[in-house]
Amino acid sequence: DESDRLVIEAVDALDPVASQQAMAGLGHLTLLKEGTLRDLVRDDLEGELEASLSKRGMPIALADIMQPWLIATLISVPVCEMKRKQAGGKVLDSELAAYAKSKGMEVDGLETVAEQLTAIAGLPQEYHVSSLEETLANDVKVEDMIATLKYLYLEERMGMVIPLMKELAPVGFSGEGAAQFQEALITVRNRTMLKRVLPMLESDSNFVAVGALHLPGEEGLVNLLRQEGFDLTPVR
């Protein structure tokens, strides 16, 4: 209420049409160039793959032409959350943006959907396949995992998330692939967000809302902003 501007990760993510257009423009990153998804996944997991997709309303024939990272992202979302969104429920970014606009505030973004998808797609396919297989193996746990993540968020214990995920999903969150994931999806994006938010902080009063994993650590936005001379104080 006291801010002049809301700054979120990606403004175009708020618009389903803009998001779909971004996806369509990245067909070279989202669609397989040869073979099928089932060619990449272990034979013993094909049944689990089809079942997980069916619960989320996607036919296996459509998934077969898509990159494994896209399918892993889809099935990492619990079915109950998908139903909530289909019923009109909003994610937090959308709730914040709607409130800001109702107050006449400006809403800006630090990235685009295309940049976010490119960062994910840029990781080695082998890592995405192994992560997809692990996600399939954990499908029965996904609701519990999300509930635990929400609990840690609300308890302001986000430093526990990566250790937790290393325990629950060691393939996706350990080793060289996980290090590349951390660098591309968190560290590099943190530096980009910092560069783009600094001019905004020179004027107006800003409410900046980004994913909580962008905050902790030496390369987190909190520390990066402190290195730029800003004072940051937790508000509870």
C-alpha positions in Angstrom: 0.0 0.0 0.0 2.9 2.3 0.6 4.7 1.5 -2.6 4.6 3.2 -6.0 5.5 0.1 -8.0 5.3 -3.7 -7.9 8.2 -5.5 -9.5 7.8 -9.3 -10.2 9.9 -11.8 -12.1 8.0 -11.8 -15.4 5.0 -9.6 -16.3 4.2 -11.6 -19.4 3.8 -14.7 -17.3 0.6 -13.0 -16.0 -1.0 -13.2 -19.4 -1.8 -16.7 -20.6 -1.8 -15.6 -24.3 1.6 -14.0 -24.0 3.0 -17.1 -22.2 1.6 -19.4 -24.9 3.1 -17.1 -27.6 6.5 -17.3 -25.9 6.3 -21.1 -25.8 5.3 -21.2 -29.5 8.3 -19.0 -30.4 10.6 -21.5 -28.6 9.6 -24.6 -30.5 13.2 -25.5 -31.1 13.7 -25.7 -27.3 10.4 -27.3 -26.3 10.0 -30.0 -29.0 12.1 -33.0 -29.7 14.1 -32.9 -32.9 14.0 -36.7 -33.3 12.7 -39.7 -31.6 10.0 -39.6 -28.8 9.9 -39.0 -25.1 9.3 -42.6 -24.5 12.5 -43.4 -26.3 14.4 -41.4 -23.7 12.6 -42.7 -20.6 13.4 -46.0 -19.0 11.1 -48.8 -20.2 9.9 -49.6 -16.7 8.7 -46.0 -16.2 6.6 -45.7 -19.4 3.5 -46.8 -17.6 4.0 -44.4 -14.8 4.7 -41.6 -17.4 1.4 -42.3 -19.1 -0.5 -42.5 -15.8 1.0 -39.2 -14.5 0.2 -37.4 -17.8 -3.4 -38.8 -17.9 -4.1 -37.5 -14.4 -3.1 -34.0 -15.7 -5.1 -34.2 -18.8 -2.3 -34.6 -21.4 -2.3 -37.5 -23.9 0.9 -39.5 -24.2 0.9 -38.9 -28.0 1.3 -35.1 -27.4 3.9 -35.5 -24.6 5.9 -37.8 -26.9 7.0 -34.9 -29.1 8.0 -32.6 -26.2 11.4 -32.1 -24.5 11.7 -34.0 -21.1 12.2 -30.8 -19.1 8.8 -29.6 -20.2 7.1 -32.8 -19.1 9.1 -32.9 -15.8 7.9 -29.4 -15.1 4.3 -30.4 -15.8 4.2 -33.5 -13.6 6.1 -31.8 -10.7 2.8 -29.8 -10.1 0.3 -31.8 -8.0 -3.0 -32.6 -9.6 -4.8 -30.7 -6.8 -2.9 -27.5 -7.7 -3.7 -27.9 -11.4 -7.4 -28.3 -10.5 -7.2 -25.2 -8.2 -5.8 -23.1 -11.1 -8.4 -24.5 -13.6 -11.1 -23.4 -11.1 -9.7 -19.8 -11.3 -7.2 -19.9 -8.5 -4.2 -17.6 -8.9 -0.5 -18.0 -8.2 1.1 -15.5 -5.8 2.6 -13.3 -8.6 -0.9 -12.9 -10.1 -2.5 -12.1 -6.8 0.1 -9.4 -6.1 -0.2 -7.9 -9.6 -4.0 -7.8 -9.4 -3.9 -6.0 -6.1 -1.2 -3.5 -7.3 -3.2 -2.7 -10.4 -6.4 -2.2 -8.3 -4.4 0.5 -6.3 -3.2 2.2 -9.5 0.4 1.0 -9.1 2.8 0.4 -11.9 3.8 -3.3 -12.4 7.2 -4.1 -13.9 9.1 -7.3 -14.5 12.8 -8.4 -14.2 12.7 -11.1 -16.9 10.6 -12.5 -19.7 9.0 -16.0 -20.0 11.2 -16.6 -22.9 14.3 -15.9 -20.8 13.1 -18.2 -18.1 12.3 -21.1 -20.5 15.6 -20.7 -22.3 17.5 -21.0 -19.0 15.8 -24.3 -18.2 16.1 -25.7 -21.7 19.8 -24.9 -21.9 20.7 -27.6 -19.4 21.9 -31.0 -20.8 19.1 -33.3 -22.0 20.6 -36.2 -19.9 20.0 -34.2 -16.8 16.4 -33.4 -17.8 15.8 -37.1 -18.5 17.2 -38.3 -15.2 15.2 -35.6 -13.4 12.0 -36.6 -15.2 12.5 -40.2 -14.2 13.1 -39.2 -10.6 10.0 -37.0 -10.7 8.0 -40.0 -12.0 9.3 -42.2 -9.2 8.3 -39.5 -6.7 4.9 -38.8 -8.2 3.1 -40.3 -5.1 5.1 -37.9 -2.9 4.6 -34.7 -4.9 1.7 -33.4 -2.8 3.7 -34.0 0.4 6.8 -32.4 -1.1 4.9 -29.2 -2.1 3.1 -29.0 1.3 6.5 -29.2 3.0 8.0 -26.5 0.7 5.0 -24.2 1.5 5.5 -24.9 5.3 9.2 -23.9 5.0 8.3 -20.8 3.1 5.7 -19.7 5.6 8.2 -20.4 8.5 10.8 -18.3 6.7 13.3 -21.2 6.5 14.1 -21.2 2.8 17.7 -22.1 3.5 16.3 -25.6 4.2 14.8 -26.1 0.7 17.9 -27.3 -1.2 19.1 -29.7 1.6 15.5 -31.1 1.7 15.4 -31.6 -2.1 18.8 -33.3 -2.1 17.3 -35.8 0.4 14.1 -36.3 -1.5 15.4 -36.0 -5.1 19.2 -36.8 -5.0 19.5 -37.2 -8.8 18.0 -33.8 -9.6 19.7 -31.9 -6.8 23.1 -33.5 -6.5 26.1 -33.9 -8.9 27.2 -31.9 -12.0 23.8 -31.5 -13.5 22.4 -30.1 -10.2 25.3 -27.6 -10.1 24.5 -26.5 -13.7 20.9 -26.2 -12.7 21.8 -24.0 -9.7 24.1 -21.8 -11.8 21.6 -21.3 -14.7 18.3 -21.2 -12.8 19.3 -19.3 -9.7 22.8 -17.7 -9.8 22.8 -16.3 -13.3 19.3 -15.1 -13.0 20.0 -13.5 -9.7 22.7 -11.4 -11.3 20.4 -10.5 -14.2 17.6 -9.5 -11.7 20.1 -7.4 -9.7 21.2 -5.5 -12.9 17.6 -4.8 -13.9 16.3 -3.8 -10.5 19.0 -1.4 -9.6 17.7 1.5 -11.9 14.2 0.9 -10.4 15.5 1.4 -6.9 16.9 4.8 -7.7 13.4 6.2 -7.8 10.0 5.6 -6.3 9.1 3.1 -3.6 9.2 -0.5 -4.9 7.8 -3.7 -3.7 10.0 -6.4 -5.3 8.6 -10.0 -5.3 10.7 -12.9 -6.6 10.8 -16.6 -6.0 12.1 -17.3 -2.5 15.1 -19.4 -3.7 16.5 -16.2 -5.2 17.0 -14.7 -1.7 19.4 -16.8 0.4 23.2 -17.5 0.0 26.3 -15.6 -1.0 24.8 -15.2 -4.6 21.3 -14.5 -3.3 19.7 -11.2 -4.1 19.8 -10.1 -0.4 23.6 -10.4 -0.3 24.0 -9.0 -3.8 22.0 -5.9 -2.9 24.0 -5.4 0.3 27.1 -5.5 -1.7 25.7 -2.6 -3.7 25.4 -0.6 -0.5 21.7 -1.2 0.3 20.5 -1.8 3.9 18.2 -4.8 4.0 16.1 -5.6 7.1 13.7 -8.6 7.6 10.1 -7.5 8.2 8.1 -10.0 10.3 
